[in-house]
Amino acid sequence: MEVSKNVTVIPARKHIRKSKDEEKPKLRVAAYCRVSTDSDEQATSYETQIEHYTAYINGHPDWVLAGIFADDGISGTNTKKRDEFNRMIDECMAGNIDMVITKSISRFARNTLDCLKYIRQLKEKNIPVYFEKENINTMDSKGEVLLTIMASLAQQESQSLSQNVKLGLQYRYQQGEIQVNCARFLGYTKDENKHLVVVPEEAEVVKRIYREYLEGASMLKIARGLEADGILNGAGKERWHTSNINQILRNEKYIGDALLQKTYTVDFLTKKRVKNNGLVPQYYVENSHEAIIPREIFMQVQEELVRRRLIHKSPNGKNRVFSSSHCLANIVYCGVCGEFYRRIHWYNRGKKSIVWRCISRLENTGLFCDARTVPESQIEQVLVKAINQTLCDRDTFLTTLQNNIETVLSHGNDQVLADIDKRLKELQAELLKLATSNADYEKVGNEIYHLREEKQKLQLESAGRDEQKKRISDMGTFLREQPTALTEYDESLIRRLIEKVTVYEDKFTVEFKSGVNVEINE
């Protein structure tokens, strides 16, 4: 059965004008303004914009000021760090703003994607954005077309500006001008001319870290010691991490040098920075500012960093890494199999004692070793005897030390380093002349990289020789200044003097860091 259609006519309503007494609601208008840098000139512009928009909005009788949102000293290429801009958008979404006015598209955003995203988001809420300079109202039919074109031009302008900034930085780098953020940089601050100057109290902390590391302490132990003494890190925090210590030990700025452009920006919109692995030039400036750490000490630390990372291959094929948990760790060796001795707590018939035993026996590997277990107290006595033996025959040992120093001095490479520095200067001059020739430029660049690696290798070798001379000199000073024999074990003295202890069935051999060897029979 077919159902008939039912149509209801809704008549037009006659428009009735509101009386003069009924006031039309005023348009709630907000203004957004922004300056790009923190310079004094831009700060004046910032204040001017606030004054301008306050007067501009109050000058319209049908408008009411809904707020002025102003970001000072923040880039417009993205909106992540523009707190006031984001607060304004939140107010719009909450229905507290009916219209937004701003000076120009470049003030609103220099990123086309962000610009269109927020304008469309506001249009969905029937909130127009008016750009004074371009005379564009986003609610007009032609507004979005013009806006897309203008926003793209603004983005290109930002990209061009970013490129100009990069070129300016590279020029300053080539002139040896360094830029360092001192906000989290322990040991330095900036003077009125933005030059690095030493902060004496913080410099002492840096020196302490280098000293303790060379004395054998681990990064974790150094960090815990600083925390125990209530010393703050570079960020002003009480908590120290091993990464803080690691960065301080590797930072060339503590010797007065500066490696520039360690990172670079890969996207001018997101400001994302990545580590520079050779994709863009780097600049190494020597003696750019006052040093805190002597160059030879810094190189010794770099050598020690490498040494601690090296994996010792044991006779049974196991990998052994550096340990600084105890002053005897990694220095007591087995005379039977060549493996390290390890410190263990031994319980024998209810009695607790600390002994050292060959790792091969402890791990019960395929390599059989029947080396004896040695009480820790016995090793301590052996080391005291070895040191006292050098004191008893100090004249003989001082002569040996002098011979060792002469041997170390005969292997210097100062002339080779001087030749490398001379060649590097020649290549730098040649590099500037060949900047337009890609093939030659690459050839010269490769030679510079090779020479810098060779120079670093030689500097590490020189640091090793300097450390060896220091150890020999340290031993000589000890022999001359120690008036009497030792009466008790001294852990700090062991770290300072002893390189290696080898355990045999009926004797011990003690090797000093100065190269002197002593045999202790039982």
C-alpha positions as CSV (number, residue, x, y, z in Angstrom):
1,M,0.0,0.0,0.0
2,E,1.5,3.4,-1.0
3,V,1.8,6.0,1.7
4,S,1.0,9.6,0.6
5,K,3.6,12.3,1.2
6,N,2.9,14.9,3.9
7,V,4.5,18.3,3.3
8,T,4.5,21.0,6.0
9,V,5.2,24.6,5.0
10,I,7.2,26.6,7.4
11,P,6.4,30.3,6.7
12,A,9.1,33.0,6.6
13,R,9.4,35.0,9.8
14,K,9.4,38.8,9.6
15,H,12.7,40.3,10.6
16,I,12.3,42.5,13.6
17,R,15.1,45.0,14.3
18,K,16.5,45.2,17.7
19,S,15.7,48.3,19.6
20,K,18.5,50.8,20.3
21,D,18.4,49.8,23.9
22,E,19.5,46.2,23.0
23,E,23.3,46.5,22.7
24,K,25.1,44.3,20.1
25,P,27.8,42.1,21.8
26,K,31.2,43.5,21.2
27,L,33.8,41.4,19.3
28,R,36.5,40.0,21.6
29,V,39.7,40.7,19.8
30,A,43.2,39.5,20.8
31,A,46.5,40.6,19.4
32,Y,49.6,38.5,18.9
33,C,53.1,40.0,18.5
34,R,56.6,38.6,18.5
35,V,60.2,39.6,18.0
36,S,62.9,37.2,17.0
37,T,65.9,38.0,19.1
38,D,66.8,39.3,22.6
39,S,68.7,42.4,21.3
40,D,67.9,45.8,22.7
41,E,66.6,47.0,19.3
42,Q,64.2,44.2,19.0
43,A,63.1,44.6,22.7
44,T,62.0,48.2,21.8
45,S,60.0,46.8,18.8
46,Y,58.4,44.4,21.2
47,E,57.2,47.1,23.5
48,T,56.1,49.2,20.5
49,Q,53.9,46.4,19.2
50,I,52.2,45.9,22.6
51,E,51.4,49.7,22.8
52,H,50.2,49.7,19.2
53,Y,47.7,46.9,19.5
54,T,46.4,48.1,22.9
55,A,45.5,51.5,21.3
56,Y,44.3,49.9,18.0
57,I,41.8,47.5,19.6
58,N,40.5,50.1,22.1
59,G,40.0,52.5,19.1
60,H,37.2,50.3,17.7
61,P,34.0,50.9,19.6
62,D,32.6,47.5,18.7
63,W,35.7,45.7,19.8
64,V,36.8,44.7,23.3
65,L,40.4,43.7,24.2
66,A,40.6,40.0,24.8
67,G,44.3,40.0,25.6
68,I,47.7,40.7,24.1
69,F,49.8,37.7,23.7
70,A,53.5,38.4,23.1
71,D,56.5,36.1,22.7
72,D,59.8,37.9,23.3
73,G,63.0,36.7,21.7
74,I,61.6,33.4,20.2
75,S,61.9,32.2,16.6
76,G,58.8,31.8,14.5
77,T,59.9,28.8,12.5
78,N,58.0,26.5,14.8
79,T,55.4,26.9,17.5
80,K,56.7,24.4,20.1
81,K,58.5,27.0,22.3
82,R,56.1,29.9,21.8
83,D,54.3,29.8,25.1
84,E,52.1,32.9,24.5
85,F,51.1,31.8,21.0
86,N,50.0,28.4,22.3
87,R,48.1,30.0,25.2
88,M,46.3,32.3,22.7
89,I,45.2,29.2,20.6
90,D,44.0,27.5,23.8
91,E,41.9,30.6,24.6
92,C,40.4,30.6,21.1
93,M,39.5,26.9,21.4
94,A,37.9,27.6,24.8
95,G,35.6,30.3,23.1
96,N,37.1,33.3,24.9
97,I,38.4,35.0,21.7
98,D,36.4,36.0,18.6
99,M,39.2,37.4,16.4
100,V,43.0,37.6,16.3
101,I,45.0,40.4,14.7
102,T,48.7,40.4,14.1
103,K,51.2,42.5,12.2
104,S,52.1,40.1,9.4
105,I,52.3,36.5,8.4
106,S,56.0,36.4,9.3
107,R,55.1,37.5,12.8
108,F,52.5,34.8,13.1
109,A,54.6,31.9,11.6
110,R,57.4,31.4,9.1
111,N,56.5,27.8,8.6
112,T,53.8,27.3,6.0
113,L,52.5,24.1,7.5
114,D,52.1,25.6,11.0
115,C,50.6,28.8,9.6
116,L,47.8,27.0,7.6
117,K,47.3,24.4,10.4
118,Y,46.4,27.0,13.0
119,I,44.4,29.3,10.6
120,R,42.2,26.3,9.5
121,Q,41.8,25.3,13.2
122,L,40.6,28.8,14.0
123,K,38.3,29.0,10.9
124,E,36.5,25.9,12.2
125,K,35.6,27.9,15.2
126,N,34.6,30.9,13.0
127,I,37.6,32.9,14.4
128,P,39.3,35.1,11.7
129,V,42.9,36.1,11.8
130,Y,43.7,39.6,10.3
131,F,47.2,40.3,9.0
132,E,47.7,44.1,8.9
133,K,50.7,44.3,6.6
134,E,49.2,42.1,3.9
135,N,45.6,43.3,4.5
136,I,44.4,39.7,4.6
137,N,41.4,38.4,6.6
138,T,41.3,34.6,6.7
139,M,37.5,34.5,6.5
140,D,37.4,36.1,3.1
141,S,37.0,33.8,0.1
142,K,40.4,34.8,-1.3
143,G,42.1,34.8,2.0
144,E,43.5,31.3,2.1
145,V,44.8,31.4,-1.4
146,L,46.7,34.6,-0.7
147,L,47.7,33.3,2.7
148,T,49.3,30.1,1.2
149,I,51.3,32.2,-1.2
150,M,52.4,34.7,1.5
151,A,53.2,32.0,4.0
152,S,55.4,30.2,1.5
153,L,57.3,33.4,0.9
154,A,57.7,33.9,4.6
155,Q,59.1,30.3,4.9
156,Q,61.6,31.0,2.1
157,E,62.6,34.2,3.9
158,S,63.3,32.2,7.1
159,Q,65.3,29.6,5.1
160,S,67.4,32.4,3.5
161,L,67.9,34.0,6.9
162,S,69.0,30.6,8.4
163,Q,71.5,30.2,5.6
164,N,72.9,33.7,6.2
165,V,73.3,32.9,9.9
166,K,75.2,29.7,9.0
167,L,77.5,31.6,6.7
168,G,78.1,34.2,9.4
169,L,78.9,31.5,12.0
170,Q,81.3,29.8,9.6
171,Y,83.1,33.1,8.9
172,R,83.5,33.7,12.7
173,Y,84.7,30.1,13.1
174,Q,87.4,30.7,10.5
175,Q,88.5,33.8,12.4
176,G,88.8,31.7,15.5
177,E,85.8,33.4,17.3
178,I,84.2,30.9,19.6
179,Q,80.6,30.8,20.9
180,V,80.1,28.7,24.1
181,N,77.0,28.3,26.2
182,C,78.2,28.7,29.8
183,A,74.9,27.8,31.4
184,R,76.0,24.3,32.1
185,F,79.8,24.7,31.6
186,L,81.7,24.0,34.8
187,G,84.8,26.1,35.2
188,Y,84.0,29.0,32.9
189,T,81.8,32.0,32.6
190,K,81.7,35.0,30.1
191,D,82.9,38.5,30.7
192,E,81.2,41.7,29.3
193,N,82.9,41.0,25.9
194,K,81.5,37.4,25.8
195,H,85.0,36.0,26.2
196,L,85.5,32.8,28.3
197,V,87.0,33.5,31.8
198,V,87.9,31.0,34.5
199,V,85.7,30.7,37.6
200,P,88.4,29.8,40.3
201,E,86.1,27.7,42.6
202,E,84.7,25.7,39.7
203,A,88.2,25.3,38.2
204,E,89.3,23.5,41.3
205,V,86.6,21.0,40.9
206,V,87.6,20.3,37.3
207,K,91.3,19.9,38.5
208,R,90.1,17.5,41.2
209,I,88.3,15.3,38.6
210,Y,91.3,15.0,36.4
211,R,93.6,14.3,39.3
212,E,91.5,11.6,40.8
213,Y,91.0,9.9,37.5
214,L,94.7,9.7,36.9
215,E,95.1,8.3,40.4
216,G,93.0,5.4,39.4
217,A,89.5,6.3,40.6
218,S,86.5,5.3,38.4
219,M,84.1,7.9,37.0
220,L,81.4,6.6,39.4
221,K,83.7,6.8,42.4
222,I,84.6,10.4,41.4
223,A,80.9,11.3,41.1
224,R,80.0,9.8,44.5
225,G,82.9,11.7,46.1
226,L,81.7,15.0,44.7
227,E,78.2,14.3,45.9
228,A,79.4,13.4,49.3
229,D,81.3,16.8,49.5
230,G,78.1,18.7,48.4
231,I,79.7,20.0,45.2
232,L,77.2,21.0,42.4
233,N,77.7,20.0,38.8
234,G,77.7,22.4,35.8
235,A,73.9,22.6,35.8
236,G,73.8,23.4,39.5
237,K,72.5,20.0,40.5
238,E,73.5,17.9,43.4
239,R,73.4,14.7,41.5
240,W,76.5,13.8,39.5
241,H,76.3,11.2,36.7
242,T,79.2,9.4,35.1
243,S,78.3,11.1,31.8
244,N,79.1,14.5,33.5
245,I,82.6,13.2,34.5
246,N,83.1,11.7,31.0
247,Q,82.3,15.0,29.3
248,I,84.6,17.0,31.5
249,L,87.5,14.5,31.0
250,R,87.1,14.7,27.1
251,N,86.4,18.5,26.7
252,E,89.3,20.2,24.9
253,K,88.1,23.6,26.1
254,Y,89.7,22.8,29.5
255,I,93.2,23.1,27.8
256,G,92.3,26.4,26.2
257,D,91.3,25.0,22.8
258,A,87.9,24.8,21.1
259,L,86.6,22.4,18.5
260,L,83.8,24.3,16.7
261,Q,80.7,22.9,15.0
262,K,80.6,19.6,16.8
263,T,76.9,19.5,15.9
264,Y,74.9,21.2,13.1
265,T,71.3,22.0,12.2
266,V,69.8,19.6,9.7
267,D,66.3,21.3,9.5
268,F,65.8,25.0,9.9
269,L,62.2,24.5,10.8
270,T,62.5,21.9,13.6
271,K,65.9,23.2,14.7
272,K,67.0,19.6,15.0
273,R,70.8,19.3,15.6
274,V,72.9,16.2,15.1
275,K,76.5,15.2,15.8
276,N,78.9,16.3,13.1
277,N,80.6,13.2,11.7
278,G,82.4,15.1,9.0
279,L,79.4,16.1,6.8
280,V,80.1,19.8,7.5
281,P,83.5,21.5,8.2
282,Q,84.8,21.7,11.7
283,Y,87.3,24.3,13.1
284,Y,89.9,23.6,15.8
285,V,91.1,26.8,17.5
286,E,94.2,26.4,19.7
287,N,94.8,28.7,22.7
288,S,91.5,30.5,22.2
289,H,91.1,31.2,25.9
290,E,92.7,30.6,29.4
291,A,93.3,26.9,30.2
292,I,92.4,25.2,33.4
293,I,94.1,21.9,32.8
294,P,97.8,21.7,31.5
295,R,98.0,20.1,28.0
296,E,100.2,17.2,29.1
297,I,97.8,16.3,31.9
298,F,94.8,16.4,29.4
299,M,96.7,14.1,27.0
300,Q,97.5,11.7,29.8
301,V,93.8,11.5,30.7
302,Q,93.0,10.8,27.0
303,E,95.6,7.9,27.1
304,E,94.1,6.6,30.3
305,L,90.6,6.7,28.8
306,V,91.8,4.6,25.9
307,R,93.7,2.2,28.2
308,R,90.6,1.6,30.4
309,R,88.5,0.9,27.3
310,L,90.9,-1.7,26.0
311,I,89.9,-5.3,26.6
312,H,92.6,-7.5,28.0
313,K,92.6,-10.9,26.4
314,S,93.3,-13.5,29.0
315,P,95.2,-16.8,28.3
316,N,91.9,-18.7,28.4
317,G,90.3,-16.5,25.8
318,K,88.1,-14.5,28.1
319,N,87.8,-10.7,27.8
320,R,88.9,-8.8,30.9
321,V,88.0,-5.1,31.4
322,F,89.5,-2.5,33.6
323,S,88.4,-2.3,37.2
324,S,89.3,0.4,39.8
325,S,87.2,-1.0,42.6
326,H,90.3,-1.8,44.6
327,C,93.9,-0.5,44.4
328,L,95.2,-4.1,43.7
329,A,92.6,-4.8,41.0
330,N,94.1,-5.5,37.6
331,I,97.7,-5.4,38.9
332,V,98.0,-8.8,40.6
333,Y,98.9,-11.5,38.0
334,C,99.2,-15.3,38.1
335,G,102.8,-16.5,37.5
336,V,101.5,-19.9,36.2
337,C,98.9,-19.0,33.6
338,G,99.2,-15.2,33.3
339,E,95.6,-14.5,34.3
340,F,94.5,-11.8,36.8
341,Y,94.0,-12.5,40.4
342,R,90.5,-11.6,41.8
343,R,89.6,-10.4,45.3
344,I,87.2,-12.7,47.1
345,H,85.7,-13.1,50.6
346,W,86.6,-16.6,51.9
347,Y,84.8,-18.4,54.6
348,N,86.8,-21.3,56.1
349,R,85.5,-23.1,59.1
350,G,83.3,-20.2,60.0
351,K,86.1,-17.7,59.8
352,K,85.9,-14.9,57.3
353,S,89.0,-13.7,55.4
354,I,89.9,-11.8,52.2
355,V,92.1,-13.6,49.7
356,W,93.2,-13.2,46.1
357,R,92.9,-16.2,43.7
358,C,93.6,-16.8,40.1
359,I,90.5,-16.2,37.9
360,S,91.2,-19.4,36.0
361,R,90.6,-21.4,39.2
362,L,87.6,-19.4,40.2
363,E,85.8,-19.8,36.8
364,N,86.9,-23.5,36.5
365,T,87.6,-23.1,32.8
366,G,89.2,-25.6,30.5
367,L,92.6,-24.0,31.2
368,F,93.7,-25.8,34.4
369,C,95.6,-23.7,36.9
370,D,96.8,-24.7,40.3
371,A,98.2,-21.4,41.4
372,R,98.1,-20.8,45.1
373,T,95.5,-18.6,46.9
374,V,97.1,-15.6,48.7
375,P,95.7,-13.8,51.7
376,E,95.3,-10.0,51.0
377,S,97.4,-9.3,54.1
378,Q,100.3,-11.2,52.6
379,I,100.2,-9.2,49.4
380,E,100.2,-6.0,51.5
381,Q,103.3,-7.2,53.4
382,V,105.1,-8.1,50.2
383,L,104.5,-4.6,48.8
384,V,105.7,-2.9,52.0
385,K,108.9,-5.1,51.8
386,A,109.4,-4.2,48.1
387,I,109.2,-0.5,48.8
388,N,111.5,-0.8,51.8
389,Q,114.0,-2.7,49.7
390,T,114.2,0.2,47.3
391,L,114.7,2.6,50.3
392,C,117.5,0.4,51.7
393,D,119.4,0.5,48.3
394,R,118.2,3.9,47.2
395,D,121.5,5.0,45.5
396,T,121.4,2.0,43.2
397,F,117.8,2.5,42.3
398,L,118.3,6.3,41.8
399,T,121.0,5.5,39.2
400,T,118.6,3.0,37.5
401,L,115.9,5.7,37.4
402,Q,118.2,8.2,35.8
403,N,119.0,5.7,33.1
404,N,115.3,5.1,32.5
405,I,114.7,8.8,32.1
406,E,117.5,9.1,29.5
407,T,115.9,6.2,27.6
408,V,112.5,7.9,27.6
409,L,114.0,11.2,26.4
410,S,115.8,9.5,23.5
411,H,112.5,8.6,21.9
412,G,111.0,12.1,21.6
413,N,109.0,13.1,18.5
414,D,108.9,16.9,18.9
415,Q,110.4,17.5,15.5
416,V,107.8,15.2,13.8
417,L,105.0,17.2,15.5
418,A,106.6,20.5,14.4
419,D,106.7,19.2,10.8
420,I,103.1,18.2,11.0
421,D,102.0,21.6,12.3
422,K,104.0,23.3,9.5
423,R,102.3,21.2,6.9
424,L,98.9,21.8,8.4
425,K,99.4,25.5,8.1
426,E,100.4,25.1,4.4
427,L,97.3,23.0,3.7
428,Q,95.0,25.5,5.4
429,A,96.3,28.3,3.1
430,E,95.9,25.9,0.1
431,L,92.4,25.0,1.2
432,L,91.2,28.6,0.9
433,K,92.6,28.9,-2.6
434,L,91.0,25.7,-3.8
435,A,87.6,26.2,-2.3
436,T,86.0,26.3,-5.8
437,S,87.7,23.1,-7.0
438,N,85.8,20.1,-5.5
439,A,88.4,17.5,-6.5
440,D,91.5,19.4,-5.2
441,Y,89.5,20.5,-2.1
442,E,88.7,16.9,-1.2
443,K,92.3,15.9,-1.7
444,V,93.6,18.6,0.6
445,G,90.8,17.8,3.1
446,N,91.7,14.2,3.2
447,E,95.4,15.0,3.9
448,I,94.4,17.4,6.7
449,Y,92.3,14.6,8.3
450,H,95.2,12.2,8.0
451,L,97.7,14.6,9.5
452,R,95.4,15.5,12.4
453,E,95.0,11.8,13.2
454,E,98.7,11.3,13.0
455,K,99.3,14.4,15.2
456,Q,96.8,13.1,17.8
457,K,98.5,9.7,17.8
458,L,101.9,11.3,18.4
459,Q,100.5,13.6,21.1
460,L,99.2,10.5,22.9
461,E,102.6,8.9,22.6
462,S,104.2,12.0,23.9
463,A,101.7,12.0,26.8
464,G,102.7,8.4,27.5
465,R,106.3,9.4,27.7
466,D,105.5,12.4,29.8
467,E,103.6,10.1,32.2
468,Q,106.5,7.7,32.3
469,K,108.9,10.5,33.1
470,K,106.6,11.7,35.8
471,R,106.4,8.2,37.3
472,I,110.2,7.9,37.3
473,S,110.5,11.4,38.8
474,D,107.9,10.6,41.4
475,M,109.8,7.4,42.4
476,G,113.0,9.4,42.6
477,T,111.3,12.0,44.8
478,F,110.0,9.3,47.1
479,L,113.4,7.7,47.5
480,R,115.1,11.0,48.3
481,E,112.4,12.3,50.6
482,Q,111.4,9.2,52.6
483,P,113.7,9.2,55.6
484,T,112.9,5.8,57.1
485,A,111.4,2.4,56.1
486,L,107.6,2.0,55.9
487,T,106.0,0.5,59.0
488,E,102.5,0.0,57.6
489,Y,100.6,-0.5,54.3
490,D,99.6,2.7,52.5
491,E,96.9,2.3,49.8
492,S,97.6,5.8,48.2
493,L,101.3,5.0,48.0
494,I,100.5,1.7,46.2
495,R,98.4,3.5,43.6
496,R,101.1,6.0,43.1
497,L,104.1,3.6,42.8
498,I,103.1,0.0,41.9
499,E,102.4,-1.2,38.3
500,K,102.2,-5.0,38.7
501,V,102.6,-7.8,41.2
502,T,103.1,-11.4,39.9
503,V,102.5,-14.4,42.2
504,Y,104.6,-17.5,41.9
505,E,104.7,-20.6,44.0
506,D,107.7,-19.5,46.2
507,K,108.1,-15.8,45.4
508,F,106.6,-12.5,44.2
509,T,107.9,-10.0,41.7
510,V,106.9,-6.4,42.1
511,E,107.1,-4.0,39.1
512,F,107.1,-0.3,39.9
513,K,105.6,2.3,37.6
514,S,109.1,3.8,37.1
515,G,110.3,0.5,35.5
516,V,112.2,-0.7,38.6
517,N,111.6,-4.5,39.4
518,V,112.0,-6.1,42.9
519,E,111.8,-9.8,43.7
520,I,110.5,-10.9,47.1
521,N,111.3,-14.5,48.1
522,E,109.4,-16.3,50.8
